[in-house]
Amino acid sequence: MLSAFVNAFRTPDLRRKLLFVLGIVVLFRLGSMTPAPGIDVANVQQCIDVATSAGSENGNLFALINVFSGGALLQLTVFALGIMPYITASIILQLLVVVIPRLESLKKEGQAGQAKITQYTRYLTLGLAVLQATGIVALARSGRLFGGACTQDLLYHPDSIPAFLLIVLVMVAGTAIIMWFGELITDRGVGNGMSILIFTQVIATFPGALWQIKAQAASEREGWVTFSLVILVGLIVVAGVIFIEQAQRRIPVQYAKRMVGRRMFGGSSTYIPLKVNQAGIIPVIFASSLMYLPALLAQFNEGSPWATWVNDHFVRGDHPYYMITFFTLIVFFTYFYVAITFNPEEVADNMKKYGGFIPGIRAGRPTQDYLQYVLSRITAPGALYLGLIALIPMFAIALLNASQNFPFGGTTILIIVGVGLDTVKQIEAQLQQRNYEGFLRS
């Protein structure tokens, strides 16, 4: 991987692209550290320190968004919402494509239809950003952003409606700028822009989370032992994630020879790659969002028996009820998302249309049944893998008394490994393309 980056910087064109990406990342991090207008930075930082020392972030409803914002959410910065509104909008559009025939027809129109869906995603992102920014600023205004651990005034003018609307407007504008940054990276840089921005925000919380684990130990010696143990376990987890993310079942496909005019086509062999983790990180995001709903509703009904039960069992991530429910939801959403994104009937029909067949399997309905059988069998270990990876930080909370932002586990590792592998592959592909051009010219 390091050799790929070294060779990339030796190539002028790739070097310009990589430096452009680094420049956007620097601007992105600056916006994530710049407080929104009207925010009392001193009180916000004091509340973060109090909440961290009290461990109340374990029950913070916005812990997942805070991870995706690189810690910018709780600091109420210009880019406080991070990339989360865009992720949520993209997931919603993917689900609606299956439900709404108009969107499904747009998807089949190729690049023009995809551009239209992208435009809808942008509009939905801004709408979600307005809702999320309003909710976050309202919680900060009422003093409940940190779950009751700190009730100081986080806004200079908490009772001013214009000041409230200004902060919301700035956060929504920050989300729009983030979308623009992502598109610039995709067009002029290397890799997928949104994925790289997600990677940047997630990796930004790593050093602080690791140091916090050491600082929470009872003694200096115990802190270093725990720190070293976490690093060792983290490396093992990363190696396992890389192994599973690269694993795939390749179903061979043979295309029969056919005459078109006077020319012969077909006769080639290829394969259908079915990844073990076909759903990616989406099931974890779905499950996390649903797990926040009971705690969110309980905040509006404080004192009732069911709200007390929810706060006791479904707020802290180290509770067995929370873990079991979270694991079950991840397994369910893994099967659900794979079912709506991979259509065996459509794949079988396309293979039959172009003269393709799986050796030993008849074209048509038998091919569809075979693909469905293989997909269901390979999704089972993928779902269990996602569930176990997502539970790692929760076990860390219970065993190490760590914070919710335990670095080696869950969405963090899945994002870092997935985006890192994809970016390196794209750099290597561009290097090979340029090397082949040089070879042919010589």
C-alpha positions in Angstrom: 0.0 0.0 0.0 2.8 2.4 0.9 4.6 1.6 -2.4 1.4 2.6 -4.3 1.3 6.0 -2.6 5.0 6.5 -3.2 4.7 5.7 -6.9 1.6 7.9 -7.1 3.5 10.9 -5.9 6.1 10.2 -8.5 3.5 10.6 -11.3 2.7 14.3 -11.9 -1.0 13.8 -12.8 -1.7 11.6 -9.7 0.4 13.8 -7.5 -1.8 16.8 -8.4 -4.9 14.8 -7.7 -3.7 13.6 -4.3 -2.6 17.1 -3.3 -6.0 18.4 -4.3 -7.6 15.8 -2.1 -5.4 16.7 0.8 -6.2 20.4 0.4 -10.0 19.6 0.5 -9.4 17.4 3.6 -7.6 20.3 5.4 -10.5 22.7 4.6 -12.9 20.1 5.8 -11.2 19.7 9.1 -10.9 23.4 9.6 -14.7 23.7 9.1 -15.1 20.9 11.6 -13.2 22.8 14.2 -14.7 26.3 13.6 -17.6 27.0 16.0 -20.9 28.2 14.7 -21.9 31.8 15.4 -23.5 32.3 18.8 -21.9 29.3 20.4 -20.2 29.7 23.8 -17.1 27.7 23.1 -15.8 27.8 26.7 -19.1 26.3 28.1 -19.3 23.7 25.3 -15.8 22.5 26.0 -16.5 22.4 29.7 -19.6 20.3 29.1 -17.7 17.9 26.9 -15.1 17.4 29.7 -17.8 16.9 32.3 -19.7 14.4 30.1 -16.5 12.5 29.2 -15.5 12.2 32.8 -19.0 11.1 33.9 -19.3 8.6 31.0 -22.6 10.1 30.0 -21.7 10.0 26.3 -22.5 6.3 26.5 -26.1 7.3 26.5 -25.9 10.2 24.1 -28.5 9.9 21.4 -26.2 11.5 18.9 -23.2 9.3 19.5 -23.3 7.8 16.0 -23.6 11.2 14.3 -20.8 12.5 16.5 -18.5 9.7 15.2 -19.4 10.6 11.6 -18.7 14.3 12.3 -15.3 13.6 13.8 -16.4 14.9 17.2 -17.7 18.2 15.6 -21.3 17.6 16.6 -21.0 18.0 20.3 -18.7 21.0 19.7 -21.5 22.7 17.6 -19.2 23.7 14.8 -20.0 24.8 11.2 -19.7 21.2 10.0 -21.4 19.8 13.1 -23.8 17.5 11.1 -20.9 16.0 9.1 -21.7 13.6 6.4 -24.6 11.9 8.2 -27.5 13.7 6.4 -26.1 12.7 3.1 -25.7 9.0 4.2 -29.2 8.9 5.5 -30.6 10.5 2.3 -28.6 8.1 0.1 -30.0 5.1 2.1 -33.6 6.4 1.8 -33.2 6.9 -1.9 -31.9 3.4 -2.4 -34.9 2.0 -0.5 -37.3 4.2 -2.5 -35.9 3.0 -5.8 -37.3 -0.4 -5.0 -40.6 0.9 -3.9 -41.4 3.8 -6.4 -41.6 2.7 -10.1 -40.6 6.2 -11.3 -37.3 6.0 -9.4 -36.7 2.5 -10.6 -37.2 3.6 -14.2 -34.7 6.5 -13.7 -32.1 4.0 -12.4 -32.4 2.0 -15.5 -31.9 5.0 -17.8 -28.2 5.0 -17.1 -26.1 8.1 -16.4 -28.9 10.6 -17.1 -31.3 8.8 -14.7 -28.5 8.5 -12.0 -27.9 12.2 -12.3 -31.6 12.8 -11.5 -31.5 10.5 -8.5 -28.3 12.3 -7.3 -30.2 15.6 -7.5 -33.0 14.2 -5.4 -30.5 13.0 -2.9 -29.1 16.5 -2.6 -32.5 18.0 -1.9 -33.3 15.3 0.6 -30.0 15.8 2.3 -30.7 19.5 2.8 -34.2 18.7 4.2 -32.7 16.2 6.7 -30.0 18.7 7.6 -32.7 21.3 8.5 -34.4 18.8 10.8 -31.2 17.5 12.4 -29.8 21.0 12.9 -33.0 22.2 14.4 -33.2 19.3 16.8 -29.5 19.6 17.9 -29.7 23.3 18.4 -32.9 22.9 20.3 -31.3 20.4 22.6 -28.3 22.7 23.1 -30.7 25.6 23.9 -32.5 23.5 26.5 -29.3 22.1 28.0 -30.1 18.5 27.2 -27.5 17.9 24.5 -25.2 16.2 26.9 -27.9 14.0 28.5 -28.2 16.1 31.7 -24.5 15.9 32.6 -24.1 19.6 31.9 -26.8 22.2 31.9 -24.8 25.4 31.3 -25.9 27.8 28.6 -24.2 26.7 25.3 -25.6 29.6 23.3 -24.8 33.3 24.0 -28.4 34.2 23.4 -30.5 31.1 24.2 -33.8 32.9 24.1 -33.2 34.7 20.8 -35.1 33.3 17.8 -32.9 35.0 15.2 -29.8 33.6 16.9 -31.4 30.2 16.9 -32.2 30.4 13.2 -28.8 31.7 12.3 -27.0 28.7 13.9 -29.4 26.3 12.1 -28.8 28.1 8.8 -25.0 27.9 9.2 -25.1 24.2 10.0 -27.3 23.5 7.0 -25.0 25.6 4.8 -22.1 23.5 6.2 -23.8 20.3 5.0 -24.2 21.8 1.5 -20.5 22.7 1.5 -19.6 19.1 2.6 -21.6 17.7 -0.4 -19.7 20.1 -2.7 -16.4 19.0 -1.3 -17.3 15.4 -1.9 -18.2 16.0 -5.5 -15.0 17.9 -6.1 -12.9 15.0 -4.8 -14.8 12.6 -7.0 -14.4 14.7 -10.1 -10.9 16.0 -9.7 -9.3 13.8 -7.1 -8.8 10.1 -6.4 -11.5 7.8 -5.0 -15.1 8.5 -3.9 -15.4 11.9 -2.4 -18.0 11.2 0.2 -16.3 8.0 1.3 -13.0 9.9 1.8 -14.7 12.6 3.8 -16.3 9.9 6.0 -12.9 8.3 6.4 -11.4 11.7 7.4 -14.0 12.3 10.1 -13.9 8.9 11.6 -10.1 8.7 11.7 -10.0 12.1 13.4 -11.5 10.7 16.6 -8.9 7.9 16.8 -6.0 9.5 18.7 -8.4 11.1 21.3 -10.3 7.9 21.9 -7.1 5.8 22.3 -5.6 8.3 24.8 -8.9 8.5 26.7 -8.7 4.7 27.2 -5.3 5.1 28.8 -6.3 8.1 30.9 -9.3 6.3 32.4 -7.0 3.6 34.0 -6.5 3.6 37.7 -2.7 3.9 37.5 0.0 4.8 35.0 1.2 1.2 34.6 -2.3 -0.2 34.2 -3.0 2.5 31.6 -0.1 1.5 29.4 -1.0 -2.2 29.7 -4.6 -1.5 28.7 -3.4 0.8 25.9 -1.1 -1.9 24.5 -3.8 -4.5 24.8 -6.3 -2.4 22.9 -3.7 -1.8 20.2 -3.0 -5.5 19.9 -6.7 -6.4 19.8 -7.3 -3.6 17.3 -4.7 -4.9 14.9 -6.2 -8.4 15.1 -9.7 -6.9 14.4 -8.4 -4.9 11.4 -6.7 -8.0 10.0 -10.0 -10.0 10.4 -12.0 -7.2 8.8 -9.7 -7.0 5.8 -9.9 -10.7 5.3 -13.7 -10.8 5.4 -14.1 -7.6 3.3 -11.9 -9.1 0.6 -13.7 -12.5 0.7 -16.1 -13.4 -2.0 -17.8 -16.3 -3.7 -17.1 -16.3 -7.5 -19.9 -18.0 -9.4 -18.5 -18.9 -12.9 -20.5 -17.8 -16.0 -19.9 -19.1 -19.5 -21.2 -17.2 -22.6 -22.1 -19.3 -25.6 -20.8 -18.3 -29.0 -23.3 -16.6 -31.4 -23.1 -15.1 -34.9 -24.1 -11.5 -35.4 -23.9 -10.8 -39.1 -20.5 -12.2 -40.2 -18.9 -11.8 -36.8 -18.6 -14.3 -33.9 -19.4 -13.1 -30.4 -19.3 -14.8 -27.0 -17.4 -17.8 -26.0 -15.9 -16.0 -23.0 -15.8 -16.9 -19.4 -16.4 -14.6 -16.4 -17.8 -14.8 -12.9 -20.3 -13.1 -10.6 -18.6 -11.9 -7.4 -20.7 -12.3 -4.3 -19.0 -10.7 -1.3 -19.4 -12.2 2.1 -20.3 -8.8 3.4 -22.6 -7.9 0.5 -24.5 -5.2 2.5 -21.5 -3.2 3.7 -22.0 -0.9 6.6 -25.7 -0.1 5.9 -27.2 -2.7 8.3 -25.2 -1.2 11.2 -26.5 2.3 10.4 -30.1 1.1 10.1 -29.9 -0.8 13.4 -28.2 2.1 15.2 -30.9 4.5 14.1 -33.7 2.2 15.3 -31.9 1.7 18.7 -31.9 5.5 19.2 -35.7 5.8 18.7 -36.8 4.4 22.1 -34.3 6.6 24.0 -35.4 9.6 22.0 -39.1 9.0 22.8 -38.3 8.4 26.4 -36.8 11.9 26.6 -40.2 13.4 25.9 -42.0 11.2 28.5 -39.6 11.5 31.5 -40.9 9.9 34.7 -43.3 7.4 33.1 -42.7 3.7 33.9 -41.9 2.7 30.3 -39.5 5.6 29.9 -37.7 4.6 33.1 -37.4 1.0 31.8 -36.0 2.2 28.4 -33.5 4.4 30.1 -32.3 1.5 32.3 -32.1 -1.1 29.4 -31.8 0.7 26.0 -29.6 3.7 26.6 -26.2 2.3 27.7 -24.5 0.2 25.1 -23.1 -2.3 27.6 -26.6 -3.7 28.8 -27.3 -7.3 27.6 -30.8 -6.3 26.3 -29.3 -3.6 24.2 -26.6 -5.9 22.8 -29.0 -8.7 21.9 -31.5 -6.3 20.3 -28.8 -4.5 18.4 -27.3 -7.8 17.1 -30.7 -9.1 16.0 -31.5 -5.9 14.1 -28.1 -6.1 12.3 -28.8 -9.6 11.2 -32.3 -8.8 10.0 -31.2 -5.6 8.1 -28.3 -7.5 6.5 -30.8 -10.0 4.9 -33.2 -7.2 4.1 -30.7 -4.9 2.4 -29.1 -7.7 0.4 -32.6 -8.8 -0.8 -33.4 -5.3 -2.1 -30.0 -4.6 -3.7 -29.3 -7.9 -5.4 -32.1 -9.3 -7.6 -31.4 -12.9 -8.6 -34.3 -12.8 -11.1 -32.9 -9.8 -12.9 -29.4 -11.3 -13.0 -30.7 -14.6 -14.4 -32.8 -12.8 -17.0 -29.8 -10.7 -18.2 -27.6 -13.8 -18.4 -30.2 -15.6 -20.5 -30.7 -12.6 -22.8 -27.0 -12.4 -23.6 -26.4 -16.2 -23.9 -24.8 -16.7 -20.5 -25.2 -19.7 -18.2 -23.7 -21.1 -15.1 -22.0 -24.5 -15.9 -24.2 -27.3 -14.7 -27.2 -25.0 -14.2 -29.9 -24.5 -16.8 -30.7 -20.9 -17.8 -33.8 -19.1 -16.5 -35.6 -20.2 -13.3 -33.0 -22.8 -12.2 -30.3 -20.1 -12.4 -32.4 -17.8 -10.4 -33.0 -20.4 -7.7 -29.3 -21.3 -7.6 -28.3 -17.6 -7.2 -30.9 -17.2 -4.4 -29.6 -20.3 -2.7 -25.9 -19.2 -2.8 -26.8 -15.6 -1.8 -28.8 -16.8 1.3 -26.0 -19.2 2.4 -23.2 -16.5 2.0 -25.3 -13.8 3.7 -25.5 -15.8 6.9 -21.8 -15.5 7.8 -21.8 -11.9 6.6 -24.6 -11.0 8.9 -23.0 -12.7 11.9 -19.7 -11.0 11.1 -21.4 -7.5 11.0 -23.1 -8.2 14.3 -20.0 -9.3 16.1 -17.9 -6.4 14.8 -20.6 -4.0 15.9 -20.6 -5.5 19.4 -16.9 -5.1 19.9 -17.1 -1.5 21.3 -19.9 -2.6 23.6 -17.9 -5.4 25.0 -15.1 -2.8 25.5 -17.5 -0.5 27.4 -18.3 -3.4 29.7 -14.8 -4.8 30.2 -12.6 -1.7 30.0 -15.1 0.9 31.1 -14.2 2.7 27.9 -16.2 5.4 26.2 -18.8 4.9 23.5 -16.2 6.0 21.0 -14.0 2.9 21.5 -11.9 3.1 18.3 -11.4 -0.5 17.2 -14.9 -1.8 16.4 -18.2 -1.3 14.8 -18.7 1.3 12.1 -15.3 2.9 12.7 -13.2 -0.1 11.5 -15.6 -1.0 8.7 -15.4 2.5 7.3 -11.6 2.8 7.7 -10.9 -0.6 6.1 -13.5 -0.3 3.4 -12.6 3.2 2.2 -8.8 2.5 2.6 -9.0 -0.6 0.4 -11.1 1.0 -2.2 -8.9 4.1 -2.5 -5.7 2.0 -2.7 -7.2 -0.1 -5.5 -8.2 3.0 -7.5 -4.7 4.4 -7.1 -3.1 1.1 -8.2 -5.5 1.0 -11.2 -4.5 4.4 -12.4 -0.8 3.6 -11.9 -1.2 0.4 -14.0 -3.0 2.4 -16.7 -0.2 4.9 -16.9 2.5 2.3 -16.9 0.8 0.4 -19.7 0.5 3.6 -21.7 4.2 4.2 -21.3 5.0 0.6 -22.3 2.9 0.9 -25.5 4.4 4.2 -26.4 7.9 2.9 -26.1 
